[in-house]
Protein backbone atom coordinates (compact mmCIF):
# COMPACT_ATOMS: atom_id res chain seq x y z
CA UNK A 1 0.00 0.00 0.00
CA UNK A 2 1.39 3.41 -0.99
CA UNK A 3 0.59 6.42 1.22
CA UNK A 4 -0.09 9.88 -0.22
CA UNK A 5 -0.29 13.13 1.80
CA UNK A 6 -1.74 16.10 -0.11
CA UNK A 7 -1.32 19.75 0.90
CA UNK A 8 -3.31 22.74 -0.32
CA UNK A 9 -1.34 25.69 1.08
CA UNK A 10 -2.58 29.23 1.55
CA UNK A 11 -1.44 32.25 3.52
CA UNK A 12 -4.34 31.97 5.99
CA UNK A 13 -4.91 28.21 6.27
CA UNK A 14 -3.76 24.86 4.97
CA UNK A 15 -5.85 21.88 3.98
CA UNK A 16 -4.51 18.36 3.93
CA UNK A 17 -5.77 14.95 2.88
CA UNK A 18 -4.26 11.50 3.40
CA UNK A 19 -4.81 8.64 0.96
CA UNK A 20 -3.62 5.07 0.67
CA UNK A 21 -3.61 3.22 -2.63
CA UNK A 22 -2.33 0.22 -4.52
CA UNK A 23 -2.69 -0.81 -8.16
CA UNK A 24 -6.36 -1.73 -7.62
CA UNK A 25 -7.93 0.90 -5.38
CA UNK A 26 -7.51 4.19 -3.54
CA UNK A 27 -8.77 5.08 -0.06
CA UNK A 28 -9.32 8.54 1.46
CA UNK A 29 -8.24 7.89 5.06
CA UNK A 30 -7.91 11.24 6.84
CA UNK A 31 -8.34 14.99 6.34
CA UNK A 32 -7.68 18.17 8.24
CA UNK A 33 -6.88 21.86 8.23
CA UNK A 34 -4.33 24.03 9.97
CA UNK A 35 -5.77 27.51 10.47
CA UNK A 36 -4.46 31.02 11.07
CA UNK A 37 -4.10 31.85 14.75
CA UNK A 38 -3.90 35.63 14.18
CA UNK A 39 -0.23 35.64 15.20
CA UNK A 40 2.53 37.11 13.05
CA UNK A 41 2.98 35.45 9.69
CA UNK A 42 6.41 34.01 10.55
CA UNK A 43 5.04 32.49 13.77
CA UNK A 44 2.17 30.91 11.80
CA UNK A 45 4.70 29.56 9.30
CA UNK A 46 6.75 27.93 12.06
CA UNK A 47 3.66 26.56 13.81
CA UNK A 48 2.25 25.14 10.57
CA UNK A 49 5.55 23.49 9.60
CA UNK A 50 5.83 22.01 13.12
CA UNK A 51 2.26 20.69 12.91
CA UNK A 52 2.95 19.17 9.50
CA UNK A 53 6.12 17.56 10.87
CA UNK A 54 3.99 15.86 13.52
CA UNK A 55 1.42 14.68 10.96
CA UNK A 56 4.07 13.37 8.58
CA UNK A 57 5.92 11.64 11.45
CA UNK A 58 2.75 9.80 12.45
CA UNK A 59 1.49 8.91 8.95
CA UNK A 60 4.84 8.36 7.18
CA UNK A 61 3.58 8.88 3.60
CA UNK A 62 5.60 7.75 0.59
CA UNK A 63 4.64 10.85 -1.43
CA UNK A 64 3.84 14.39 -0.29
CA UNK A 65 1.93 16.25 -2.99
CA UNK A 66 1.90 20.05 -2.60
CA UNK A 67 -0.04 22.48 -4.75
CA UNK A 68 2.61 24.70 -6.33
CA UNK A 69 2.06 28.45 -5.82
CA UNK A 70 1.03 30.32 -8.94
CA UNK A 71 -0.69 33.46 -10.06
CA UNK A 72 -3.75 32.49 -12.02
CA UNK A 73 -7.01 34.09 -13.02
CA UNK A 74 -10.49 32.88 -12.17
CA UNK A 75 -13.80 34.26 -13.35
CA UNK A 76 -13.84 36.61 -10.37
CA UNK A 77 -10.25 37.87 -10.53
CA UNK A 78 -6.64 36.98 -9.91
CA UNK A 79 -5.76 34.56 -7.14
CA UNK A 80 -2.43 35.09 -5.37
CA UNK A 81 -1.83 38.17 -7.48
CA UNK A 82 -0.73 40.19 -4.46
CA UNK A 83 3.09 40.18 -4.48
CA UNK A 84 3.27 39.80 -0.70
CA UNK A 85 0.87 36.86 -0.70
CA UNK A 86 2.68 34.98 -3.45
CA UNK A 87 6.01 35.54 -1.67
CA UNK A 88 4.58 34.24 1.62
CA UNK A 89 3.00 31.27 -0.10
CA UNK A 90 6.23 30.43 -1.94
CA UNK A 91 8.21 30.77 1.30
CA UNK A 92 5.77 28.44 3.03
CA UNK A 93 6.01 25.78 0.31
CA UNK A 94 9.82 26.06 0.38
CA UNK A 95 9.84 25.68 4.20
CA UNK A 96 7.62 22.57 4.03
CA UNK A 97 9.68 21.04 1.24
CA UNK A 98 12.90 21.76 3.12
CA UNK A 99 11.54 20.24 6.34
CA UNK A 100 10.66 17.05 4.45
CA UNK A 101 14.09 16.92 2.81
CA UNK A 102 15.81 17.53 6.16
CA UNK A 103 13.90 14.91 8.14
CA UNK A 104 12.30 12.45 5.73
CA UNK A 105 14.33 12.53 2.49
CA UNK A 106 15.25 8.85 2.69
CA UNK A 107 11.63 7.69 2.42
CA UNK A 108 9.38 10.55 1.24
CA UNK A 109 9.13 12.01 -2.23
CA UNK A 110 7.95 15.63 -2.56
CA UNK A 111 5.97 16.53 -5.69
CA UNK A 112 5.00 20.13 -6.46
CA UNK A 113 1.87 20.02 -8.60
CA UNK A 114 0.89 23.17 -10.52
CA UNK A 115 -2.75 24.24 -10.24
CA UNK A 116 -3.09 24.29 -14.03
CA UNK A 117 -2.04 20.65 -14.23
CA UNK A 118 -4.42 19.19 -11.64
CA UNK A 119 -7.34 21.61 -11.85
CA UNK A 120 -6.88 23.76 -14.92
CA UNK A 121 -9.21 26.74 -14.81
CA UNK A 122 -12.27 24.99 -13.44
CA UNK A 123 -14.08 26.63 -10.54
CA UNK A 124 -14.18 25.23 -7.01
CA UNK A 125 -17.76 23.85 -7.31
CA UNK A 126 -16.55 21.48 -10.05
CA UNK A 127 -13.73 20.17 -7.84
CA UNK A 128 -16.19 19.78 -4.96
CA UNK A 129 -18.62 17.88 -7.19
CA UNK A 130 -15.82 15.51 -8.27
CA UNK A 131 -14.85 14.93 -4.63
CA UNK A 132 -18.45 14.00 -3.83
CA UNK A 133 -18.80 11.82 -6.93
CA UNK A 134 -15.47 9.98 -6.64
CA UNK A 135 -14.89 9.90 -2.87
CA UNK A 136 -18.33 10.56 -1.35
CA UNK A 137 -16.66 13.53 0.36
CA UNK A 138 -18.41 16.79 1.25
CA UNK A 139 -17.02 19.71 3.27
CA UNK A 140 -17.51 23.47 3.48
CA UNK A 141 -13.76 23.93 3.98
CA UNK A 142 -12.28 24.87 0.59
CA UNK A 143 -8.69 24.15 1.75
CA UNK A 144 -9.59 20.55 2.62
CA UNK A 145 -11.67 20.23 -0.55
CA UNK A 146 -8.68 21.26 -2.67
CA UNK A 147 -6.36 18.86 -0.80
CA UNK A 148 -8.81 16.03 -1.58
CA UNK A 149 -8.96 17.30 -5.18
CA UNK A 150 -5.17 17.05 -5.46
CA UNK A 151 -5.29 13.44 -4.29
CA UNK A 152 -8.21 12.73 -6.59
CA UNK A 153 -6.20 13.96 -9.57
CA UNK A 154 -3.09 12.00 -8.57
CA UNK A 155 -4.89 8.73 -7.94
CA UNK A 156 -7.46 8.85 -10.77
CA UNK A 157 -5.61 10.67 -13.54
CA UNK A 158 -1.92 10.15 -12.84
CA UNK A 159 -2.17 6.55 -11.60
CA UNK A 160 -5.46 5.70 -13.37
CA UNK A 161 -6.99 3.88 -10.37
CA UNK A 162 -10.78 3.56 -10.63
CA UNK A 163 -11.87 1.83 -7.39
CA UNK A 164 -12.12 4.71 -4.89
CA UNK A 165 -13.27 4.54 -1.24
CA UNK A 166 -13.86 6.92 1.63
CA UNK A 167 -12.91 5.48 5.04
CA UNK A 168 -13.21 8.66 7.11
C-alpha positions in Angstrom: 0.0 0.0 0.0 1.4 3.4 -1.0 0.6 6.4 1.2 -0.1 9.9 -0.2 -0.3 13.1 1.8 -1.7 16.1 -0.1 -1.3 19.7 0.9 -3.3 22.7 -0.3 -1.3 25.7 1.1 -2.6 29.2 1.5 -1.4 32.2 3.5 -4.3 32.0 6.0 -4.9 28.2 6.3 -3.8 24.9 5.0 -5.8 21.9 4.0 -4.5 18.4 3.9 -5.8 14.9 2.9 -4.3 11.5 3.4 -4.8 8.6 1.0 -3.6 5.1 0.7 -3.6 3.2 -2.6 -2.3 0.2 -4.5 -2.7 -0.8 -8.2 -6.4 -1.7 -7.6 -7.9 0.9 -5.4 -7.5 4.2 -3.5 -8.8 5.1 -0.1 -9.3 8.5 1.5 -8.2 7.9 5.1 -7.9 11.2 6.8 -8.3 15.0 6.3 -7.7 18.2 8.2 -6.9 21.9 8.2 -4.3 24.0 10.0 -5.8 27.5 10.5 -4.5 31.0 11.1 -4.1 31.8 14.8 -3.9 35.6 14.2 -0.2 35.6 15.2 2.5 37.1 13.0 3.0 35.4 9.7 6.4 34.0 10.5 5.0 32.5 13.8 2.2 30.9 11.8 4.7 29.6 9.3 6.8 27.9 12.1 3.7 26.6 13.8 2.3 25.1 10.6 5.5 23.5 9.6 5.8 22.0 13.1 2.3 20.7 12.9 3.0 19.2 9.5 6.1 17.6 10.9 4.0 15.9 13.5 1.4 14.7 11.0 4.1 13.4 8.6 5.9 11.6 11.4 2.8 9.8 12.4 1.5 8.9 9.0 4.8 8.4 7.2 3.6 8.9 3.6 5.6 7.8 0.6 4.6 10.9 -1.4 3.8 14.4 -0.3 1.9 16.3 -3.0 1.9 20.1 -2.6 0.0 22.5 -4.8 2.6 24.7 -6.3 2.1 28.4 -5.8 1.0 30.3 -8.9 -0.7 33.5 -10.1 -3.8 32.5 -12.0 -7.0 34.1 -13.0 -10.5 32.9 -12.2 -13.8 34.3 -13.4 -13.8 36.6 -10.4 -10.2 37.9 -10.5 -6.6 37.0 -9.9 -5.8 34.6 -7.1 -2.4 35.1 -5.4 -1.8 38.2 -7.5 -0.7 40.2 -4.5 3.1 40.2 -4.5 3.3 39.8 -0.7 0.9 36.9 -0.7 2.7 35.0 -3.5 6.0 35.5 -1.7 4.6 34.2 1.6 3.0 31.3 -0.1 6.2 30.4 -1.9 8.2 30.8 1.3 5.8 28.4 3.0 6.0 25.8 0.3 9.8 26.1 0.4 9.8 25.7 4.2 7.6 22.6 4.0 9.7 21.0 1.2 12.9 21.8 3.1 11.5 20.2 6.3 10.7 17.1 4.5 14.1 16.9 2.8 15.8 17.5 6.2 13.9 14.9 8.1 12.3 12.5 5.7 14.3 12.5 2.5 15.3 8.9 2.7 11.6 7.7 2.4 9.4 10.6 1.2 9.1 12.0 -2.2 8.0 15.6 -2.6 6.0 16.5 -5.7 5.0 20.1 -6.5 1.9 20.0 -8.6 0.9 23.2 -10.5 -2.8 24.2 -10.2 -3.1 24.3 -14.0 -2.0 20.6 -14.2 -4.4 19.2 -11.6 -7.3 21.6 -11.8 -6.9 23.8 -14.9 -9.2 26.7 -14.8 -12.3 25.0 -13.4 -14.1 26.6 -10.5 -14.2 25.2 -7.0 -17.8 23.8 -7.3 -16.5 21.5 -10.1 -13.7 20.2 -7.8 -16.2 19.8 -5.0 -18.6 17.9 -7.2 -15.8 15.5 -8.3 -14.8 14.9 -4.6 -18.4 14.0 -3.8 -18.8 11.8 -6.9 -15.5 10.0 -6.6 -14.9 9.9 -2.9 -18.3 10.6 -1.4 -16.7 13.5 0.4 -18.4 16.8 1.3 -17.0 19.7 3.3 -17.5 23.5 3.5 -13.8 23.9 4.0 -12.3 24.9 0.6 -8.7 24.1 1.7 -9.6 20.5 2.6 -11.7 20.2 -0.6 -8.7 21.3 -2.7 -6.4 18.9 -0.8 -8.8 16.0 -1.6 -9.0 17.3 -5.2 -5.2 17.1 -5.5 -5.3 13.4 -4.3 -8.2 12.7 -6.6 -6.2 14.0 -9.6 -3.1 12.0 -8.6 -4.9 8.7 -7.9 -7.5 8.8 -10.8 -5.6 10.7 -13.5 -1.9 10.2 -12.8 -2.2 6.6 -11.6 -5.5 5.7 -13.4 -7.0 3.9 -10.4 -10.8 3.6 -10.6 -11.9 1.8 -7.4 -12.1 4.7 -4.9 -13.3 4.5 -1.2 -13.9 6.9 1.6 -12.9 5.5 5.0 -13.2 8.7 7.1 
